[in-house]
Amino acid sequence: MEIKNKVIIITGASEGIGFSTAKYLSKKGAKIVLAARSGDKLKKLEKELSDSLAVIYDLRKHEDIKNLVKKAVEKYGRIDILINNAGQGMYEPVENIKIENLKQIMELNVYAVILLIQEVVPIMRKQGGGMIINVSSGVSKRYIPGISAYSSTKYALNAITFIARQELEKDNIIVCSVVPKMTSTRFGENSITKRPDWSATGRPMLQVDTPEQVAKKIGEAIISEVEEIVL
């Protein structure tokens, strides 16, 4: 799919991967619907981008999800691409996981993705097609102690992505996964529990990507329509 003139919703657009992706795709000529909870950051980015719409929302609220999609259609008349990027981390060994915390990240990392897909699919089907890109994580390809709760949400996201790709192919709706490694963002700071200091454990550290590198891979996924891109 071409990027130019496409209407693209990006969740978690106020910083990190979402922020860089919005800027990258805007430069390629896309019309960007910026979605996040951080109103000030979002409004500032909206002013920087040539053709964009900022929608402040909480993805844990179904009404906010409906409103996000509604405002995108009211502004642009269509939705070509949905990029499910928003997410939250959690660091705890299995024996210490608090189920209420797990439910909280599941609401954002999994349930909100499903609800957004359900909201945009009828629109994409009616207009003849579209694309959904889910931003997963390299932890869904490995078994790393201390992050089983977060990893489980991304394993679930992978299954949703690959099965939805088969289910929606007949409607010309392409579903793809982009899988970053560790990325230089404030993800750890924004996690529901504190990220541990692994430097003293002797554990090999993962290579760190920049948000800009991930943004380019998301752009590649749009153009190639490939099932999965792993950084």
PyRosetta script that sets phi, psi and omega in degrees:
from pyrosetta import init, pose_from_sequence

init()
pose = pose_from_sequence("MEIKNKVIIITGASEGIGFSTAKYLSKKGAKIVLAARSGDKLKKLEKELSDSLAVIYDLRKHEDIKNLVKKAVEKYGRIDILINNAGQGMYEPVENIKIENLKQIMELNVYAVILLIQEVVPIMRKQGGGMIINVSSGVSKRYIPGISAYSSTKYALNAITFIARQELEKDNIIVCSVVPKMTSTRFGENSITKRPDWSATGRPMLQVDTPEQVAKKIGEAIISEVEEIVL")
pose.set_psi(1, 139.0)
pose.set_omega(1, 175.9)
pose.set_phi(2, -74.8)
pose.set_psi(2, 153.0)
pose.set_omega(2, -179.1)
pose.set_phi(3, -91.0)
pose.set_psi(3, -37.9)
pose.set_omega(3, -174.3)
pose.set_phi(4, -57.9)
pose.set_psi(4, 131.7)
pose.set_omega(4, 177.5)
pose.set_phi(5, 70.4)
pose.set_psi(5, 4.3)
pose.set_omega(5, 178.3)
pose.set_phi(6, -79.8)
pose.set_psi(6, 143.1)
pose.set_omega(6, 176.1)
pose.set_phi(7, -90.4)
pose.set_psi(7, 119.3)
pose.set_omega(7, -171.9)
pose.set_phi(8, -126.3)
pose.set_psi(8, 122.2)
pose.set_omega(8, 171.6)
pose.set_phi(9, -88.8)
pose.set_psi(9, 130.3)
pose.set_omega(9, 176.5)
pose.set_phi(10, -124.6)
pose.set_psi(10, 118.0)
pose.set_omega(10, 176.6)
pose.set_phi(11, -87.3)
pose.set_psi(11, 152.6)
pose.set_omega(11, -176.6)
pose.set_phi(12, 65.1)
pose.set_psi(12, 41.0)
pose.set_omega(12, -171.0)
pose.set_phi(13, -87.8)
pose.set_psi(13, -1.1)
pose.set_omega(13, -173.7)
pose.set_phi(14, -81.6)
pose.set_psi(14, -16.4)
pose.set_omega(14, 179.1)
pose.set_phi(15, -162.0)
pose.set_psi(15, 175.1)
pose.set_omega(15, 174.0)
pose.set_phi(16, 61.2)
pose.set_psi(16, -139.5)
pose.set_omega(16, -176.5)
pose.set_phi(17, -61.4)
pose.set_psi(17, -42.9)
pose.set_omega(17, -179.0)
pose.set_phi(18, -62.1)
pose.set_psi(18, -42.9)
pose.set_omega(18, 178.4)
pose.set_phi(19, -61.2)
pose.set_psi(19, -49.8)
pose.set_omega(19, -178.8)
pose.set_phi(20, -65.7)
pose.set_psi(20, -37.0)
pose.set_omega(20, 178.9)
pose.set_phi(21, -66.2)
pose.set_psi(21, -41.3)
pose.set_omega(21, 178.3)
pose.set_phi(22, -60.0)
pose.set_psi(22, -45.9)
pose.set_omega(22, -179.4)
pose.set_phi(23, -65.4)
pose.set_psi(23, -42.6)
pose.set_omega(23, -178.3)
pose.set_phi(24, -64.2)
pose.set_psi(24, -48.2)
pose.set_omega(24, -177.3)
pose.set_phi(25, -72.2)
pose.set_psi(25, -30.5)
pose.set_omega(25, 175.8)
pose.set_phi(26, -63.4)
pose.set_psi(26, -41.4)
pose.set_omega(26, 177.8)
pose.set_phi(27, -63.9)
pose.set_psi(27, -25.8)
pose.set_omega(27, 178.2)
pose.set_phi(28, -83.8)
pose.set_psi(28, 0.4)
pose.set_omega(28, 175.0)
pose.set_phi(29, 99.3)
pose.set_psi(29, 10.4)
pose.set_omega(29, 179.8)
pose.set_phi(30, -80.9)
pose.set_psi(30, 158.4)
pose.set_omega(30, 172.8)
pose.set_phi(31, -98.8)
pose.set_psi(31, 119.5)
pose.set_omega(31, -168.6)
pose.set_phi(32, -108.4)
pose.set_psi(32, 127.5)
pose.set_omega(32, 170.5)
pose.set_phi(33, -98.2)
pose.set_psi(33, 110.0)
pose.set_omega(33, -175.8)
pose.set_phi(34, -90.0)
pose.set_psi(34, 124.0)
pose.set_omega(34, -177.3)
pose.set_phi(35, -127.0)
pose.set_psi(35, 128.1)
pose.set_omega(35, 177.8)
pose.set_phi(36, -171.3)
pose.set_psi(36, 172.2)
pose.set_omega(36, 177.4)
pose.set_phi(37, -88.6)
pose.set_psi(37, -23.2)
pose.set_omega(37, -175.3)
pose.set_phi(38, -82.4)
pose.set_psi(38, 92.7)
pose.set_omega(38, -173.4)
pose.set_phi(39, -60.7)
pose.set_psi(39, -45.9)
pose.set_omega(39, -177.1)
pose.set_phi(40, -62.3)
pose.set_psi(40, -46.6)
pose.set_omega(40, -179.9)
pose.set_phi(41, -63.7)
pose.set_psi(41, -39.8)
pose.set_omega(41, -177.1)
pose.set_phi(42, -67.3)
pose.set_psi(42, -44.2)
pose.set_omega(42, 179.8)
pose.set_phi(43, -63.9)
pose.set_psi(43, -37.6)
pose.set_omega(43, 178.1)
pose.set_phi(44, -63.8)
pose.set_psi(44, -43.2)
pose.set_omega(44, 178.9)
pose.set_phi(45, -66.8)
pose.set_psi(45, -37.8)
pose.set_omega(45, 178.3)
pose.set_phi(46, -57.7)
pose.set_psi(46, -39.0)
pose.set_omega(46, 179.0)
pose.set_phi(47, -69.2)
pose.set_psi(47, -28.6)
pose.set_omega(47, -178.7)
pose.set_phi(48, -77.0)
pose.set_psi(48, -32.7)
pose.set_omega(48, -174.6)
pose.set_phi(49, -89.7)
pose.set_psi(49, 145.1)
pose.set_omega(49, -170.3)
pose.set_phi(50, -69.7)
pose.set_psi(50, -36.9)
pose.set_omega(50, -177.7)
pose.set_phi(51, -141.9)
pose.set_psi(51, 90.7)
pose.set_omega(51, -175.4)
pose.set_phi(52, -146.3)
pose.set_psi(52, 164.9)
pose.set_omega(52, 178.6)
pose.set_phi(53, -136.9)
pose.set_psi(53, 124.8)
pose.set_omega(53, 177.5)
pose.set_phi(54, -93.2)
pose.set_psi(54, 128.7)
pose.set_omega(54, 176.8)
pose.set_phi(55, -126.8)
pose.set_psi(55, 115.4)
pose.set_omega(55, 179.6)
pose.set_phi(56, -86.9)
pose.set_psi(56, 130.9)
pose.set_omega(56, -171.3)
pose.set_phi(57, -154.0)
pose.set_psi(57, 169.8)
pose.set_omega(57, 168.9)
pose.set_phi(58, -126.1)
pose.set_psi(58, 111.8)
pose.set_omega(58, -175.1)
pose.set_phi(59, -66.9)
pose.set_psi(59, -10.4)
pose.set_omega(59, 176.1)
pose.set_phi(60, -82.0)
pose.set_psi(60, -1.5)
pose.set_omega(60, 178.4)
pose.set_phi(61, -113.2)
pose.set_psi(61, 120.4)
pose.set_omega(61, -177.0)
pose.set_phi(62, -61.0)
pose.set_psi(62, -37.2)
pose.set_omega(62, 179.9)
pose.set_phi(63, -63.2)
pose.set_psi(63, -36.3)
pose.set_omega(63, 177.5)
pose.set_phi(64, -66.4)
pose.set_psi(64, -36.9)
pose.set_omega(64, 177.7)
pose.set_phi(65, -64.3)
pose.set_psi(65, -45.4)
pose.set_omega(65, 178.1)
pose.set_phi(66, -61.6)
pose.set_psi(66, -40.7)
pose.set_omega(66, -178.9)
pose.set_phi(67, -66.7)
pose.set_psi(67, -37.8)
pose.set_omega(67, 177.2)
pose.set_phi(68, -58.5)
pose.set_psi(68, -49.6)
pose.set_omega(68, -179.4)
pose.set_phi(69, -65.9)
pose.set_psi(69, -41.1)
pose.set_omega(69, 179.2)
pose.set_phi(70, -60.2)
pose.set_psi(70, -45.8)
pose.set_omega(70, -178.9)
pose.set_phi(71, -66.4)
pose.set_psi(71, -35.5)
pose.set_omega(71, 177.6)
pose.set_phi(72, -62.5)
pose.set_psi(72, -43.3)
pose.set_omega(72, -179.4)
pose.set_phi(73, -70.7)
pose.set_psi(73, -38.8)
pose.set_omega(73, 178.1)
pose.set_phi(74, -61.8)
pose.set_psi(74, -37.9)
pose.set_omega(74, -178.2)
pose.set_phi(75, -76.3)
pose.set_psi(75, -45.9)
pose.set_omega(75, -169.3)
pose.set_phi(76, -115.3)
pose.set_psi(76, -12.4)
pose.set_omega(76, 177.3)
pose.set_phi(77, 82.8)
pose.set_psi(77, -4.7)
pose.set_omega(77, -178.3)
pose.set_phi(78, -164.4)
pose.set_psi(78, 168.6)
pose.set_omega(78, 171.9)
pose.set_phi(79, -134.8)
pose.set_psi(79, 114.9)
pose.set_omega(79, -178.9)
pose.set_phi(80, -90.8)
pose.set_psi(80, -38.3)
pose.set_omega(80, -175.3)
pose.set_phi(81, -139.7)
pose.set_psi(81, 136.0)
pose.set_omega(81, 171.3)
pose.set_phi(82, -114.6)
pose.set_psi(82, 124.7)
pose.set_omega(82, 176.4)
pose.set_phi(83, -111.9)
pose.set_psi(83, 107.0)
pose.set_omega(83, 178.9)
pose.set_phi(84, -85.4)
pose.set_psi(84, 95.0)
pose.set_omega(84, -175.5)
pose.set_phi(85, -111.4)
pose.set_psi(85, -28.6)
pose.set_omega(85, -175.6)
pose.set_phi(86, -60.2)
pose.set_psi(86, 140.6)
pose.set_omega(86, 178.5)
pose.set_phi(87, -170.5)
pose.set_psi(87, 167.7)
pose.set_omega(87, 179.8)
pose.set_phi(88, -140.1)
pose.set_psi(88, 143.0)
pose.set_omega(88, -178.3)
pose.set_phi(89, -93.9)
pose.set_psi(89, 171.9)
pose.set_omega(89, 177.2)
pose.set_phi(90, -159.1)
pose.set_psi(90, 132.4)
pose.set_omega(90, -177.0)
pose.set_phi(91, -123.1)
pose.set_psi(91, 109.1)
pose.set_omega(91, 176.5)
pose.set_phi(92, -161.3)
pose.set_psi(92, 142.5)
pose.set_omega(92, 168.2)
pose.set_phi(93, -66.1)
pose.set_psi(93, 157.5)
pose.set_omega(93, -175.1)
pose.set_phi(94, -54.1)
pose.set_psi(94, -41.9)
pose.set_omega(94, -175.4)
pose.set_phi(95, -66.2)
pose.set_psi(95, -16.5)
pose.set_omega(95, -177.7)
pose.set_phi(96, -108.0)
pose.set_psi(96, 0.7)
pose.set_omega(96, -176.8)
pose.set_phi(97, -62.8)
pose.set_psi(97, 126.7)
pose.set_omega(97, 173.0)
pose.set_phi(98, -90.3)
pose.set_psi(98, 123.0)
pose.set_omega(98, -174.2)
pose.set_phi(99, -61.0)
pose.set_psi(99, -33.9)
pose.set_omega(99, 178.5)
pose.set_phi(100, -64.4)
pose.set_psi(100, -34.0)
pose.set_omega(100, 176.0)
pose.set_phi(101, -70.7)
pose.set_psi(101, -40.3)
pose.set_omega(101, 177.9)
pose.set_phi(102, -62.5)
pose.set_psi(102, -42.2)
pose.set_omega(102, 178.1)
pose.set_phi(103, -60.2)
pose.set_psi(103, -37.0)
pose.set_omega(103, -177.9)
pose.set_phi(104, -65.7)
pose.set_psi(104, -43.6)
pose.set_omega(104, 179.4)
pose.set_phi(105, -76.6)
pose.set_psi(105, -28.0)
pose.set_omega(105, 174.9)
pose.set_phi(106, -63.9)
pose.set_psi(106, -39.0)
pose.set_omega(106, 179.2)
pose.set_phi(107, -57.7)
pose.set_psi(107, -40.6)
pose.set_omega(107, -177.2)
pose.set_phi(108, -85.4)
pose.set_psi(108, -46.3)
pose.set_omega(108, -172.2)
pose.set_phi(109, -79.9)
pose.set_psi(109, -23.4)
pose.set_omega(109, -175.4)
pose.set_phi(110, -124.5)
pose.set_psi(110, -58.7)
pose.set_omega(110, -174.5)
pose.set_phi(111, -60.8)
pose.set_psi(111, -42.7)
pose.set_omega(111, -179.0)
pose.set_phi(112, -64.1)
pose.set_psi(112, -35.9)
pose.set_omega(112, 177.5)
pose.set_phi(113, -62.7)
pose.set_psi(113, -45.6)
pose.set_omega(113, 179.1)
pose.set_phi(114, -61.7)
pose.set_psi(114, -45.3)
pose.set_omega(114, -178.9)
pose.set_phi(115, -64.0)
pose.set_psi(115, -40.1)
pose.set_omega(115, 177.8)
pose.set_phi(116, -64.8)
pose.set_psi(116, -42.4)
pose.set_omega(116, 177.3)
pose.set_phi(117, -59.4)
pose.set_psi(117, -44.5)
pose.set_omega(117, -179.1)
pose.set_phi(118, -63.3)
pose.set_psi(118, -31.4)
pose.set_omega(118, -179.9)
pose.set_phi(119, -76.4)
pose.set_psi(119, -36.9)
pose.set_omega(119, -174.4)
pose.set_phi(120, -89.3)
pose.set_psi(120, -24.5)
pose.set_omega(120, -175.9)
pose.set_phi(121, -58.9)
pose.set_psi(121, -46.1)
pose.set_omega(121, 178.9)
pose.set_phi(122, -60.1)
pose.set_psi(122, -35.3)
pose.set_omega(122, 178.9)
pose.set_phi(123, -67.8)
pose.set_psi(123, -47.5)
pose.set_omega(123, 179.6)
pose.set_phi(124, -63.9)
pose.set_psi(124, -40.5)
pose.set_omega(124, 180.0)
pose.set_phi(125, -62.3)
pose.set_psi(125, -42.6)
pose.set_omega(125, -178.9)
pose.set_phi(126, -65.6)
pose.set_psi(126, -35.6)
pose.set_omega(126, -177.7)
pose.set_phi(127, -87.6)
pose.set_psi(127, -1.5)
pose.set_omega(127, 174.2)
pose.set_phi(128, 100.7)
pose.set_psi(128, 5.6)
pose.set_omega(128, 176.7)
pose.set_phi(129, 147.1)
pose.set_psi(129, 177.6)
pose.set_omega(129, 179.8)
pose.set_phi(130, 173.0)
pose.set_psi(130, -168.4)
pose.set_omega(130, -178.8)
pose.set_phi(131, -145.0)
pose.set_psi(131, 142.9)
pose.set_omega(131, 175.3)
pose.set_phi(132, -125.9)
pose.set_psi(132, 125.0)
pose.set_omega(132, 177.5)
pose.set_phi(133, -117.1)
pose.set_psi(133, 123.2)
pose.set_omega(133, 177.6)
pose.set_phi(134, -105.0)
pose.set_psi(134, 125.2)
pose.set_omega(134, 179.3)
pose.set_phi(135, -88.0)
pose.set_psi(135, 110.7)
pose.set_omega(135, -179.2)
pose.set_phi(136, -94.1)
pose.set_psi(136, -145.4)
pose.set_omega(136, -179.0)
pose.set_phi(137, -158.0)
pose.set_psi(137, 149.3)
pose.set_omega(137, 177.3)
pose.set_phi(138, -61.8)
pose.set_psi(138, -20.2)
pose.set_omega(138, 178.8)
pose.set_phi(139, -68.5)
pose.set_psi(139, -15.0)
pose.set_omega(139, 176.8)
pose.set_phi(140, -81.6)
pose.set_psi(140, 0.1)
pose.set_omega(140, 177.1)
pose.set_phi(141, -112.4)
pose.set_psi(141, -1.0)
pose.set_omega(141, -176.1)
pose.set_phi(142, -137.5)
pose.set_psi(142, 169.0)
pose.set_omega(142, 176.5)
pose.set_phi(143, -116.0)
pose.set_psi(143, 98.2)
pose.set_omega(143, -174.7)
pose.set_phi(144, -111.4)
pose.set_psi(144, 117.7)
pose.set_omega(144, 179.8)
pose.set_phi(145, -58.2)
pose.set_psi(145, 141.2)
pose.set_omega(145, 176.0)
pose.set_phi(146, 97.9)
pose.set_psi(146, -11.7)
pose.set_omega(146, -178.5)
pose.set_phi(147, -131.6)
pose.set_psi(147, 33.0)
pose.set_omega(147, -177.1)
pose.set_phi(148, -63.0)
pose.set_psi(148, -35.5)
pose.set_omega(148, -178.5)
pose.set_phi(149, -63.9)
pose.set_psi(149, -52.4)
pose.set_omega(149, 178.9)
pose.set_phi(150, -62.2)
pose.set_psi(150, -45.7)
pose.set_omega(150, 179.9)
pose.set_phi(151, -56.5)
pose.set_psi(151, -40.1)
pose.set_omega(151, -177.6)
pose.set_phi(152, -62.3)
pose.set_psi(152, -33.6)
pose.set_omega(152, 178.5)
pose.set_phi(153, -67.8)
pose.set_psi(153, -34.0)
pose.set_omega(153, -179.1)
pose.set_phi(154, -80.0)
pose.set_psi(154, -31.7)
pose.set_omega(154, 171.0)
pose.set_phi(155, -60.7)
pose.set_psi(155, -43.8)
pose.set_omega(155, 178.4)
pose.set_phi(156, -62.1)
pose.set_psi(156, -42.3)
pose.set_omega(156, 180.0)
pose.set_phi(157, -61.9)
pose.set_psi(157, -39.3)
pose.set_omega(157, 178.0)
pose.set_phi(158, -60.3)
pose.set_psi(158, -45.2)
pose.set_omega(158, -180.0)
pose.set_phi(159, -62.8)
pose.set_psi(159, -43.7)
pose.set_omega(159, 177.7)
pose.set_phi(160, -58.6)
pose.set_psi(160, -44.4)
pose.set_omega(160, -176.9)
pose.set_phi(161, -62.9)
pose.set_psi(161, -52.5)
pose.set_omega(161, -173.1)
pose.set_phi(162, -70.8)
pose.set_psi(162, -33.2)
pose.set_omega(162, 177.5)
pose.set_phi(163, -74.9)
pose.set_psi(163, -41.5)
pose.set_omega(163, 177.4)
pose.set_phi(164, -62.0)
pose.set_psi(164, -33.7)
pose.set_omega(164, 178.3)
pose.set_phi(165, -58.7)
pose.set_psi(165, -42.7)
pose.set_omega(165, 178.8)
pose.set_phi(166, -70.8)
pose.set_psi(166, -41.4)
pose.set_omega(166, -176.5)
pose.set_phi(167, -66.2)
pose.set_psi(167, -35.4)
pose.set_omega(167, -172.5)
pose.set_phi(168, -99.8)
pose.set_psi(168, -1.4)
pose.set_omega(168, -178.7)
pose.set_phi(169, -58.0)
pose.set_psi(169, -37.8)
pose.set_omega(169, -178.1)
pose.set_phi(170, -64.4)
pose.set_psi(170, -21.4)
pose.set_omega(170, -179.6)
pose.set_phi(171, -97.1)
pose.set_psi(171, 9.3)
pose.set_omega(171, -177.9)
pose.set_phi(172, 61.6)
pose.set_psi(172, 32.2)
pose.set_omega(172, 174.5)
pose.set_phi(173, -108.3)
pose.set_psi(173, 113.5)
pose.set_omega(173, -175.0)
pose.set_phi(174, -93.1)
pose.set_psi(174, 127.1)
pose.set_omega(174, 179.1)
pose.set_phi(175, -113.2)
pose.set_psi(175, 127.4)
pose.set_omega(175, -174.9)
pose.set_phi(176, -130.9)
pose.set_psi(176, 160.2)
pose.set_omega(176, 176.2)
pose.set_phi(177, -122.6)
pose.set_psi(177, 135.3)
pose.set_omega(177, 171.0)
pose.set_phi(178, -116.4)
pose.set_psi(178, 128.4)
pose.set_omega(178, -171.0)
pose.set_phi(179, -119.9)
pose.set_psi(179, 92.1)
pose.set_omega(179, 177.8)
pose.set_phi(180, -74.8)
pose.set_psi(180, 156.5)
pose.set_omega(180, 167.2)
pose.set_phi(181, -84.3)
pose.set_psi(181, -158.1)
pose.set_omega(181, 173.7)
pose.set_phi(182, -61.2)
pose.set_psi(182, 134.6)
pose.set_omega(182, -175.2)
pose.set_phi(183, -122.1)
pose.set_psi(183, 144.5)
pose.set_omega(183, -177.1)
pose.set_phi(184, -79.4)
pose.set_psi(184, 78.2)
pose.set_omega(184, 178.6)
pose.set_phi(185, -132.2)
pose.set_psi(185, -175.0)
pose.set_omega(185, 177.1)
pose.set_phi(186, -91.8)
pose.set_psi(186, 23.6)
pose.set_omega(186, -176.7)
pose.set_phi(187, -55.7)
pose.set_psi(187, -45.8)
pose.set_omega(187, -179.6)
pose.set_phi(188, -62.2)
pose.set_psi(188, -39.1)
pose.set_omega(188, 179.6)
pose.set_phi(189, -67.1)
pose.set_psi(189, -31.3)
pose.set_omega(189, -177.0)
pose.set_phi(190, -89.6)
pose.set_psi(190, 0.8)
pose.set_omega(190, -177.7)
pose.set_phi(191, -69.3)
pose.set_psi(191, 158.0)
pose.set_omega(191, -175.6)
pose.set_phi(192, -71.2)
pose.set_psi(192, -26.3)
pose.set_omega(192, 172.5)
pose.set_phi(193, -128.6)
pose.set_psi(193, 158.5)
pose.set_omega(193, -173.6)
pose.set_phi(194, -69.0)
pose.set_psi(194, 134.7)
pose.set_omega(194, 176.5)
pose.set_phi(195, -70.3)
pose.set_psi(195, 130.5)
pose.set_omega(195, -179.8)
pose.set_phi(196, -72.2)
pose.set_psi(196, 158.9)
pose.set_omega(196, 175.2)
pose.set_phi(197, -87.7)
pose.set_psi(197, 104.7)
pose.set_omega(197, -177.2)
pose.set_phi(198, -89.4)
pose.set_psi(198, -5.4)
pose.set_omega(198, -174.5)
pose.set_phi(199, -62.8)
pose.set_psi(199, -30.4)
pose.set_omega(199, -177.0)
pose.set_phi(200, -86.7)
pose.set_psi(200, -4.3)
pose.set_omega(200, -176.1)
pose.set_phi(201, -87.0)
pose.set_psi(201, -13.6)
pose.set_omega(201, -175.7)
pose.set_phi(202, 81.0)
pose.set_psi(202, 1.8)
pose.set_omega(202, 179.4)
pose.set_phi(203, -70.4)
pose.set_psi(203, 132.4)
pose.set_omega(203, 178.4)
pose.set_phi(204, -60.5)
pose.set_psi(204, 132.9)
pose.set_omega(204, 179.8)
pose.set_phi(205, -84.3)
pose.set_psi(205, 143.3)
pose.set_omega(205, 177.3)
pose.set_phi(206, -70.9)
pose.set_psi(206, 151.3)
pose.set_omega(206, 173.2)
pose.set_phi(207, -63.4)
pose.set_psi(207, 138.6)
pose.set_omega(207, -177.5)
pose.set_phi(208, -101.3)
pose.set_psi(208, 126.1)
pose.set_omega(208, 175.2)
pose.set_phi(209, -94.6)
pose.set_psi(209, 157.6)
pose.set_omega(209, 172.7)
pose.set_phi(210, -89.0)
pose.set_psi(210, 156.0)
pose.set_omega(210, 175.6)
pose.set_phi(211, -58.4)
pose.set_psi(211, -32.2)
pose.set_omega(211, 180.0)
pose.set_phi(212, -66.2)
pose.set_psi(212, -37.0)
pose.set_omega(212, 177.4)
pose.set_phi(213, -65.4)
pose.set_psi(213, -41.0)
pose.set_omega(213, 178.3)
pose.set_phi(214, -65.7)
pose.set_psi(214, -40.9)
pose.set_omega(214, 179.4)
pose.set_phi(215, -57.8)
pose.set_psi(215, -42.0)
pose.set_omega(215, 179.6)
pose.set_phi(216, -65.0)
pose.set_psi(216, -36.8)
pose.set_omega(216, 178.4)
pose.set_phi(217, -68.5)
pose.set_psi(217, -35.1)
pose.set_omega(217, 174.8)
pose.set_phi(218, -63.7)
pose.set_psi(218, -40.8)
pose.set_omega(218, 175.1)
pose.set_phi(219, -60.2)
pose.set_psi(219, -41.1)
pose.set_omega(219, 177.9)
pose.set_phi(220, -63.6)
pose.set_psi(220, -38.9)
pose.set_omega(220, 179.2)
pose.set_phi(221, -63.1)
pose.set_psi(221, -39.1)
pose.set_omega(221, 178.5)
pose.set_phi(222, -62.0)
pose.set_psi(222, -46.5)
pose.set_omega(222, -176.2)
pose.set_phi(223, -71.0)
pose.set_psi(223, -42.8)
pose.set_omega(223, -174.8)
pose.set_phi(224, -82.5)
pose.set_psi(224, -26.2)
pose.set_omega(224, -175.9)
pose.set_phi(225, 59.7)
pose.set_psi(225, 24.8)
pose.set_omega(225, -179.4)
pose.set_phi(226, -68.8)
pose.set_psi(226, 152.9)
pose.set_omega(226, -177.0)
pose.set_phi(227, -63.1)
pose.set_psi(227, -40.7)
pose.set_omega(227, -173.8)
pose.set_phi(228, -152.4)
pose.set_psi(228, 137.1)
pose.set_omega(228, 170.7)
pose.set_phi(229, -121.3)
pose.set_psi(229, 121.3)
pose.set_omega(229, 179.0)
pose.set_phi(230, -108.7)
pose.set_psi(230, 123.2)
pose.set_omega(230, 179.9)
pose.set_phi(231, -76.4)
pose.dump_pdb("model.pdb")
